[in-house]
Amino acid sequence: MKLGIIGTNWITEQFIAAATATGQYTLAAVYSRHLETAQAFVAKVGSAAVFTDMAAFLASDLDVVYIASPNGLHASQTAAAVTAGKHVIVEKPMVTHPSQLAMIEAAKAAHPDVLVFEAARHLYDPNFAVVQDFAATHTLSGATLVYAKYSSRYDDYLAGKDPNIFAPRFGGGALMDLGVYLVYAAVAWFGVPTRAVYLPHVLASGVDGDGVARLSYPDFDVTLIAGKTFNSELASEIYTGRETLTFDSPGELNRVTLVGPQPRDLTQAKDANPMADEARVFAQAIQTGDQALAAKQWALAKQVHTVMGQLRAGTDIRFGNDPE
Ligand SMILES: NC(=O)c1ccc[n+]([C@@H]2O[C@H](COP(=O)([O-])OP(=O)(O)OC[C@H]3O[C@@H](n4cnc5c(N)ncnc54)[C@H](OP(=O)(O)O)[C@@H]3O)[C@@H](O)[C@H]2O)c1
């Protein structure tokens, strides 16, 4: 498949490495706001056509577009790519407000053959299925899911610069950046919560540096801890009677261990590139026209972003492209 990319940061390089390693994608086009940036990027990753005009990029000979721009641009760029008849792999979060899902759905309705996947890479990690199986086969008493990493951009923020990921105009902050991995995990493993509340620590820029969410289910509650201003070494845990399943962050899933009367290491081996599994699954789905998988993942994404909207609705965090 001919791959076009939007965004020229390290994450795009990592995706291209994962994608080309599958043997199913060939980098064909790079969009950047600046010609020099596009050319410098192409020089690093191989050869490809370069574009600074989005319409020309989307009209070019591409099968699939990978979008890794600032969060606030994802929904409109996804809708534009679908409207141009291209399959889309869009970085998380696909939307920064649940109302933006309708714009993408309208574009999808006009192009029913096009598949759209949100690149929630942990869903395709073999250890995600290990935890999912455990949750599905045990009576749960609750869970704590943690993803908090000191952002490489936080130093810039503290120095008075205005990095996109700490900016409300682009839908930045801990919930949108890392919390979305936790909400995805909670909804996939436990279902849609009956109530979702978020207590953020809001930075002067207006986005959350960190925060704690509580998701309520009929028989248990789940605590989510997300942060971009510190590193957490806390384990994530799922509680069930005398046994506890422990793992690092749901966004990393390097080790899964059962603690209890019969402790066991349940970790599955995985690829060194954390985007390898999703790149392979998306290629297979697009090439076989797997509408069933796309519909299943779209339904999950809708549930996740509805919960994300509920979490943010109870806070003072407002983004530049929120509806009036
Ligand atoms: N899956 C993962 O593991 C993972 C890891 C990291 C990031 N991500 C996701 O990837 C996305 C990009 O993250 P990032 O940290 O790379 O973001 P970023 O550096 O702020 O921006 C990404 C790209 O967007 C373009 N851009 C920057 N500022 C822009 C602006 N003001 N207007 C329009 N375009 C702009 C730039 O490309 P040009 O200069 O070439 O136009 C840049 O390379 C985010 O949604 C993030 O959540 C995912």
The ligand as a MOL file (V3000), in Angstrom:
LIG
                    3D

  0  0  0     0  0            999 V3000
M  V30 BEGIN CTAB
M  V30 COUNTS 48 52 0 0 0
M  V30 BEGIN ATOM
M  V30 1 N 1.4310 6.2310 19.5550 0
M  V30 2 C 2.4280 6.7480 20.2390 0
M  V30 3 O 3.1840 6.0500 20.8990 0
M  V30 4 C 2.6320 8.2270 20.1780 0
M  V30 5 C 3.8130 8.7970 20.6780 0
M  V30 6 C 4.0010 10.1550 20.5240 0
M  V30 7 C 3.0390 10.9420 19.9370 0
M  V30 8 N 1.8850 10.3590 19.5070 0 CHG=1
M  V30 9 C 0.8340 11.1720 18.8950 0
M  V30 10 O 1.3450 11.7100 17.6970 0
M  V30 11 C 0.8190 13.0080 17.4920 0
M  V30 12 C 1.9490 13.9560 17.2160 0
M  V30 13 O 2.7020 14.1220 18.3890 0
M  V30 14 P 4.0240 15.0010 18.3670 0
M  V30 15 O 4.5600 15.0270 19.7260 0
M  V30 16 O 4.8800 14.5660 17.2610 0 CHG=-1
M  V30 17 O 3.3710 16.4330 18.0150 0
M  V30 18 P 4.0450 17.7840 17.5190 0
M  V30 19 O 5.5340 17.6460 17.5090 0
M  V30 20 O 3.4640 18.9130 18.2790 0
M  V30 21 O 3.5200 17.9160 16.0220 0
M  V30 22 C 3.6160 16.8300 15.1110 0
M  V30 23 C 3.8010 17.3830 13.7080 0
M  V30 24 O 2.7280 18.2410 13.3800 0
M  V30 25 C 3.2090 19.3820 12.6860 0
M  V30 26 N 2.8860 20.5940 13.4500 0
M  V30 27 C 3.5320 21.0660 14.5390 0
M  V30 28 N 2.9720 22.2240 14.9490 0
M  V30 29 C 1.9540 22.4600 14.1110 0
M  V30 30 C 0.9990 23.5080 14.0010 0
M  V30 31 N 1.0360 24.5650 14.8310 0
M  V30 32 N 0.0890 23.4360 13.0110 0
M  V30 33 C 0.0770 22.4040 12.1360 0
M  V30 34 N 0.9720 21.3830 12.1810 0
M  V30 35 C 1.8810 21.4110 13.1630 0
M  V30 36 C 4.7090 19.2200 12.5600 0
M  V30 37 O 4.9970 18.7620 11.2550 0
M  V30 38 P 5.4950 19.7900 10.1310 0
M  V30 39 O 6.3720 20.8050 10.7840 0
M  V30 40 O 6.2370 18.9100 9.2010 0
M  V30 41 O 4.2680 20.3770 9.5090 0
M  V30 42 C 5.0690 18.1670 13.5540 0
M  V30 43 O 6.0900 17.3020 13.1470 0
M  V30 44 C 0.0070 13.3660 18.7270 0
M  V30 45 O -1.3530 13.2360 18.4460 0
M  V30 46 C 0.4150 12.3350 19.7600 0
M  V30 47 O -0.6640 11.9720 20.6080 0
M  V30 48 C 1.6780 9.0200 19.6000 0
M  V30 END ATOM
M  V30 BEGIN BOND
M  V30 1 1 1 2
M  V30 2 2 2 3
M  V30 3 1 2 4
M  V30 4 1 4 5
M  V30 5 2 4 48
M  V30 6 2 5 6
M  V30 7 1 6 7
M  V30 8 2 7 8
M  V30 9 1 8 9
M  V30 10 1 8 48
M  V30 11 1 9 10
M  V30 12 1 9 46
M  V30 13 1 10 11
M  V30 14 1 11 12
M  V30 15 1 11 44
M  V30 16 1 12 13
M  V30 17 1 13 14
M  V30 18 2 14 15
M  V30 19 1 14 16
M  V30 20 1 14 17
M  V30 21 1 17 18
M  V30 22 2 18 19
M  V30 23 1 18 20
M  V30 24 1 18 21
M  V30 25 1 21 22
M  V30 26 1 22 23
M  V30 27 1 23 24
M  V30 28 1 23 42
M  V30 29 1 24 25
M  V30 30 1 25 26
M  V30 31 1 25 36
M  V30 32 1 26 27
M  V30 33 1 26 35
M  V30 34 2 27 28
M  V30 35 1 28 29
M  V30 36 1 29 30
M  V30 37 2 29 35
M  V30 38 1 30 31
M  V30 39 2 30 32
M  V30 40 1 32 33
M  V30 41 2 33 34
M  V30 42 1 34 35
M  V30 43 1 36 37
M  V30 44 1 36 42
M  V30 45 1 37 38
M  V30 46 2 38 39
M  V30 47 1 38 40
M  V30 48 1 38 41
M  V30 49 1 42 43
M  V30 50 1 44 45
M  V30 51 1 44 46
M  V30 52 1 46 47
M  V30 END BOND
M  V30 END CTAB
M  END
